[in-house]
Amino acid sequence: MLGLTAGLISLIIFGNIENLILASQGVVKGANPVKLGILSVIIVICWLLIGTFGTQLLESYGMYIEFIGGLAIFILGLQSMMAALKGE
């Protein structure tokens, strides 16, 4: 599979999930959808580049990176739900 490792795949997946959560928060806050879409595509490309090249250098720390990414997704998800419940 093109030399993709578990660490690389997990970084790409976590990066895109975090980007989706941040994009949904932007929609809730009433951000311009065109600007939000353009920025989202840029961030996804950045995550792809970081995942492709950075993971090869940091693969020995993959377990820690996955934990931090999962924790960030959890915190951002909670923050988004709390803001939606408050009607912000």
KOLDRENMI-520130 format. One record per atom (N, C-alpha, C): atom name; residue number from 1; residue in three letters; chain; x, y, z. Coordinates in nm, 2 decimals. Each point is the difference from the previous one (the first is absolute). Layout:
REM KOLDRENMI-520130
 atom seq type mol      u      v      w
   CA NUM  ALA   A      X      Y      Z
...
***
This chain:
REM KOLDRENMI-520130
 atom seq type mol      u      v      w
    N   1  MET   A   0.08  -0.12   0.00
   CA   1  MET   A  -0.08   0.12   0.00
    C   1  MET   A   0.09   0.12   0.00
    N   2  LEU   A   0.08   0.02  -0.10
   CA   2  LEU   A   0.09   0.11  -0.02
    C   2  LEU   A   0.09   0.03   0.12
    N   3  GLY   A   0.03  -0.10   0.08
   CA   3  GLY   A   0.09   0.03   0.11
    C   3  GLY   A  -0.06   0.07   0.12
    N   4  LEU   A  -0.14   0.01   0.00
   CA   4  LEU   A  -0.06   0.07   0.11
    C   4  LEU   A   0.00  -0.09   0.13
    N   5  THR   A   0.04   0.06   0.11
   CA   5  THR   A   0.01  -0.07   0.12
    C   5  THR   A  -0.12   0.04   0.09
    N   6  ALA   A  -0.02  -0.08   0.11
   CA   6  ALA   A  -0.11   0.03   0.09
    C   6  ALA   A   0.01   0.14   0.06
    N   7  GLY   A   0.12   0.04   0.03
   CA   7  GLY   A   0.01   0.14   0.06
    C   7  GLY   A  -0.03   0.11  -0.10
    N   8  LEU   A   0.04  -0.02  -0.13
   CA   8  LEU   A  -0.04   0.09  -0.10
    C   8  LEU   A  -0.15   0.01  -0.03
    N   9  ILE   A  -0.06  -0.11   0.00
   CA   9  ILE   A  -0.14  -0.01  -0.03
    C   9  ILE   A  -0.08   0.06   0.12
    N  10  SER   A   0.04  -0.03   0.12
   CA  10  SER   A  -0.07   0.06   0.12
    C  10  SER   A   0.02   0.15   0.01
    N  11  LEU   A   0.12   0.05  -0.04
   CA  11  LEU   A   0.02   0.15   0.00
    C  11  LEU   A  -0.09   0.07  -0.10
    N  12  ILE   A  -0.02  -0.06  -0.12
   CA  12  ILE   A  -0.08   0.05  -0.10
    C  12  ILE   A  -0.15   0.00   0.04
    N  13  ILE   A  -0.04  -0.11   0.06
   CA  13  ILE   A  -0.14  -0.01   0.04
    C  13  ILE   A  -0.03   0.09   0.12
    N  14  PHE   A   0.09   0.01   0.10
   CA  14  PHE   A  -0.02   0.09   0.11
    C  14  PHE   A   0.00   0.14  -0.04
    N  15  GLY   A   0.09   0.04  -0.09
   CA  15  GLY   A   0.01   0.13  -0.05
    C  15  GLY   A  -0.13   0.04  -0.07
    N  16  ASN   A  -0.05  -0.08  -0.08
   CA  16  ASN   A  -0.13   0.03  -0.08
    C  16  ASN   A  -0.12   0.00   0.10
    N  17  ILE   A   0.00  -0.08   0.10
   CA  17  ILE   A  -0.11   0.00   0.09
    C  17  ILE   A   0.00   0.14   0.08
    N  18  GLU   A   0.12   0.03   0.05
   CA  18  GLU   A   0.01   0.13   0.07
    C  18  GLU   A  -0.04   0.12  -0.09
    N  19  ASN   A   0.04  -0.01  -0.13
   CA  19  ASN   A  -0.04   0.11  -0.09
    C  19  ASN   A  -0.15   0.00  -0.02
    N  20  LEU   A  -0.07  -0.11  -0.01
   CA  20  LEU   A  -0.14   0.00  -0.01
    C  20  LEU   A  -0.07   0.06   0.12
    N  21  ILE   A   0.05  -0.03   0.12
   CA  21  ILE   A  -0.06   0.05   0.12
    C  21  ILE   A   0.02   0.15   0.00
    N  22  LEU   A   0.12   0.05  -0.03
   CA  22  LEU   A   0.02   0.15  -0.01
    C  22  LEU   A  -0.09   0.06  -0.10
    N  23  ALA   A  -0.02  -0.06  -0.12
   CA  23  ALA   A  -0.08   0.05  -0.10
    C  23  ALA   A  -0.15   0.01   0.05
    N  24  SER   A  -0.04  -0.10   0.07
   CA  24  SER   A  -0.14   0.00   0.05
    C  24  SER   A  -0.02   0.11   0.10
    N  25  GLN   A   0.11   0.03   0.08
   CA  25  GLN   A  -0.01   0.11   0.10
    C  25  GLN   A  -0.01   0.13  -0.08
    N  26  GLY   A   0.07   0.01  -0.11
   CA  26  GLY   A   0.00   0.13  -0.08
    C  26  GLY   A  -0.14   0.02  -0.05
    N  27  VAL   A  -0.07  -0.11  -0.05
   CA  27  VAL   A  -0.13   0.01  -0.05
    C  27  VAL   A  -0.10   0.05   0.11
    N  28  VAL   A   0.02  -0.06   0.12
   CA  28  VAL   A  -0.09   0.04   0.11
    C  28  VAL   A   0.02   0.14   0.04
    N  29  LYS   A   0.12   0.05  -0.01
   CA  29  LYS   A   0.03   0.14   0.03
    C  29  LYS   A  -0.04   0.10  -0.11
    N  30  GLY   A  -0.04  -0.06  -0.12
   CA  30  GLY   A  -0.05   0.09  -0.11
    C  30  GLY   A   0.12   0.05  -0.09
    N  31  ALA   A   0.10  -0.08  -0.01
   CA  31  ALA   A   0.12   0.04  -0.09
    C  31  ALA   A  -0.05   0.00  -0.14
    N  32  ASN   A   0.07   0.07  -0.09
   CA  32  ASN   A  -0.02   0.00  -0.14
    C  32  ASN   A   0.03  -0.14  -0.05
    N  33  PRO   A  -0.10  -0.07  -0.06
   CA  33  PRO   A   0.03  -0.14  -0.04
    C  33  PRO   A   0.10  -0.02  -0.11
    N  34  VAL   A   0.01   0.10  -0.09
   CA  34  VAL   A   0.10  -0.01  -0.11
    C  34  VAL   A   0.14   0.01   0.06
    N  35  LYS   A   0.03   0.10   0.09
   CA  35  LYS   A   0.13   0.01   0.06
    C  35  LYS   A   0.03  -0.12   0.09
    N  36  LEU   A  -0.11  -0.05   0.07
   CA  36  LEU   A   0.02  -0.12   0.08
    C  36  LEU   A   0.04  -0.12  -0.08
    N  37  GLY   A  -0.07  -0.01  -0.12
   CA  37  GLY   A   0.04  -0.12  -0.08
    C  37  GLY   A   0.14   0.01  -0.06
    N  38  ILE   A   0.04   0.12  -0.04
   CA  38  ILE   A   0.13   0.02  -0.05
    C  38  ILE   A   0.11  -0.03   0.10
    N  39  LEU   A  -0.02   0.05   0.12
   CA  39  LEU   A   0.09  -0.02   0.11
    C  39  LEU   A   0.00  -0.15   0.04
    N  40  SER   A  -0.11  -0.07   0.00
   CA  40  SER   A  -0.01  -0.14   0.03
    C  40  SER   A   0.08  -0.08  -0.10
    N  41  VAL   A  -0.01   0.03  -0.13
   CA  41  VAL   A   0.08  -0.07  -0.10
    C  41  VAL   A   0.15   0.02   0.02
    N  42  ILE   A   0.04   0.13   0.03
   CA  42  ILE   A   0.14   0.03   0.03
    C  42  ILE   A   0.05  -0.08   0.12
    N  43  ILE   A  -0.08  -0.01   0.11
   CA  43  ILE   A   0.04  -0.08   0.12
    C  43  ILE   A   0.01  -0.14  -0.03
    N  44  VAL   A  -0.09  -0.06  -0.08
   CA  44  VAL   A   0.01  -0.14  -0.04
    C  44  VAL   A   0.12  -0.03  -0.08
    N  45  ILE   A   0.04   0.09  -0.09
   CA  45  ILE   A   0.12  -0.02  -0.08
    C  45  ILE   A   0.12   0.01   0.10
    N  46  CYS   A   0.00   0.09   0.09
   CA  46  CYS   A   0.11   0.01   0.10
    C  46  CYS   A   0.01  -0.13   0.08
    N  47  TRP   A  -0.11  -0.05   0.05
   CA  47  TRP   A   0.00  -0.12   0.07
    C  47  TRP   A   0.06  -0.12  -0.08
    N  48  LEU   A  -0.04   0.00  -0.13
   CA  48  LEU   A   0.05  -0.11  -0.09
    C  48  LEU   A   0.15   0.01  -0.01
    N  49  LEU   A   0.05   0.13  -0.01
   CA  49  LEU   A   0.15   0.01  -0.01
    C  49  LEU   A   0.07  -0.03   0.13
    N  50  ILE   A  -0.06   0.05   0.11
   CA  50  ILE   A   0.06  -0.04   0.13
    C  50  ILE   A  -0.01  -0.15   0.02
    N  51  GLY   A  -0.11  -0.06  -0.03
   CA  51  GLY   A  -0.01  -0.14   0.02
    C  51  GLY   A   0.09  -0.08  -0.09
    N  52  THR   A   0.02   0.05  -0.12
   CA  52  THR   A   0.09  -0.07  -0.10
    C  52  THR   A   0.15   0.01   0.04
    N  53  PHE   A   0.04   0.12   0.03
   CA  53  PHE   A   0.15   0.02   0.03
    C  53  PHE   A   0.03   0.00   0.15
    N  54  GLY   A  -0.08   0.05   0.08
   CA  54  GLY   A   0.03   0.01   0.14
    C  54  GLY   A  -0.01  -0.13   0.07
    N  55  THR   A  -0.10  -0.08  -0.04
   CA  55  THR   A  -0.02  -0.13   0.07
    C  55  THR   A   0.13  -0.09  -0.01
    N  56  GLN   A   0.06   0.01  -0.12
   CA  56  GLN   A   0.12  -0.09  -0.02
    C  56  GLN   A   0.11   0.04   0.10
    N  57  LEU   A   0.00   0.13   0.04
   CA  57  LEU   A   0.10   0.04   0.10
    C  57  LEU   A  -0.04  -0.03   0.14
    N  58  LEU   A  -0.14   0.01   0.03
   CA  58  LEU   A  -0.05  -0.01   0.13
    C  58  LEU   A  -0.07  -0.13   0.03
    N  59  GLU   A   0.02  -0.10  -0.08
   CA  59  GLU   A  -0.08  -0.13   0.01
    C  59  GLU   A   0.02  -0.06   0.14
    N  60  SER   A   0.12   0.01   0.06
   CA  60  SER   A   0.02  -0.06   0.13
    C  60  SER   A  -0.09   0.06   0.11
    N  61  TYR   A  -0.05   0.12  -0.03
   CA  61  TYR   A  -0.09   0.06   0.10
    C  61  TYR   A  -0.15  -0.01  -0.04
    N  62  GLY   A  -0.03  -0.09  -0.09
   CA  62  GLY   A  -0.13  -0.01  -0.05
    C  62  GLY   A  -0.11  -0.03   0.10
    N  63  MET   A   0.03  -0.07   0.11
   CA  63  MET   A  -0.09  -0.03   0.10
    C  63  MET   A  -0.04   0.12   0.08
    N  64  TYR   A   0.10   0.09   0.02
   CA  64  TYR   A  -0.03   0.12   0.07
    C  64  TYR   A  -0.08   0.10  -0.09
    N  65  ILE   A   0.04   0.01  -0.12
   CA  65  ILE   A  -0.07   0.08  -0.10
    C  65  ILE   A  -0.15  -0.04  -0.01
    N  66  GLU   A  -0.02  -0.13  -0.01
   CA  66  GLU   A  -0.14  -0.05  -0.01
    C  66  GLU   A  -0.08   0.04   0.12
    N  67  PHE   A   0.06  -0.01   0.12
   CA  67  PHE   A  -0.07   0.03   0.12
    C  67  PHE   A  -0.03   0.15   0.01
    N  68  ILE   A   0.09   0.09  -0.04
   CA  68  ILE   A  -0.02   0.14   0.00
    C  68  ILE   A  -0.10   0.04  -0.10
    N  69  GLY   A   0.00  -0.06  -0.12
   CA  69  GLY   A  -0.10   0.02  -0.10
    C  69  GLY   A  -0.14  -0.04   0.04
    N  70  GLY   A  -0.01  -0.12   0.07
   CA  70  GLY   A  -0.13  -0.04   0.05
    C  70  GLY   A  -0.05   0.09   0.11
    N  71  LEU   A   0.09   0.04   0.09
   CA  71  LEU   A  -0.04   0.09   0.10
    C  71  LEU   A  -0.05   0.14  -0.05
    N  72  ALA   A   0.07   0.05  -0.11
   CA  72  ALA   A  -0.04   0.12  -0.06
    C  72  ALA   A  -0.14  -0.01  -0.07
    N  73  ILE   A  -0.02  -0.11  -0.06
   CA  73  ILE   A  -0.13  -0.03  -0.06
    C  73  ILE   A  -0.11   0.00   0.10
    N  74  PHE   A   0.03  -0.07   0.11
   CA  74  PHE   A  -0.10   0.00   0.11
    C  74  PHE   A  -0.03   0.13   0.06
    N  75  ILE   A   0.10   0.08   0.03
   CA  75  ILE   A  -0.02   0.14   0.06
    C  75  ILE   A  -0.07   0.09  -0.10
    N  76  LEU   A   0.04   0.00  -0.13
   CA  76  LEU   A  -0.06   0.08  -0.10
    C  76  LEU   A  -0.15  -0.04  -0.02
    N  77  GLY   A  -0.03  -0.13   0.00
   CA  77  GLY   A  -0.13  -0.04  -0.01
    C  77  GLY   A  -0.09   0.04   0.12
    N  78  LEU   A   0.05  -0.01   0.12
   CA  78  LEU   A  -0.07   0.05   0.12
    C  78  LEU   A  -0.02   0.15  -0.01
    N  79  GLN   A   0.10   0.07  -0.04
   CA  79  GLN   A  -0.01   0.15  -0.01
    C  79  GLN   A  -0.11   0.03  -0.11
    N  80  SER   A   0.00  -0.07  -0.11
   CA  80  SER   A  -0.10   0.03  -0.10
    C  80  SER   A  -0.14  -0.03   0.05
    N  81  MET   A  -0.02  -0.11   0.07
   CA  81  MET   A  -0.13  -0.04   0.05
    C  81  MET   A  -0.05   0.10   0.10
    N  82  MET   A   0.09   0.04   0.09
   CA  82  MET   A  -0.04   0.10   0.11
    C  82  MET   A  -0.04   0.13  -0.07
    N  83  ALA   A   0.07   0.04  -0.10
   CA  83  ALA   A  -0.03   0.13  -0.07
    C  83  ALA   A  -0.14  -0.01  -0.07
    N  84  ALA   A  -0.02  -0.12  -0.06
   CA  84  ALA   A  -0.13  -0.02  -0.07
    C  84  ALA   A  -0.12  -0.01   0.10
    N  85  LEU   A   0.02  -0.06   0.12
   CA  85  LEU   A  -0.10   0.00   0.10
    C  85  LEU   A  -0.03   0.14   0.05
    N  86  LYS   A   0.10   0.08   0.02
   CA  86  LYS   A  -0.02   0.13   0.05
    C  86  LYS   A  -0.06   0.10  -0.10
    N  87  GLY   A   0.00  -0.05  -0.13
   CA  87  GLY   A  -0.05   0.08  -0.11
    C  87  GLY   A   0.09   0.11  -0.05
    N  88  GLU   A   0.13  -0.01   0.02
   CA  88  GLU   A   0.10   0.10  -0.04
    C  88  GLU   A   0.03  -0.01  -0.14
***
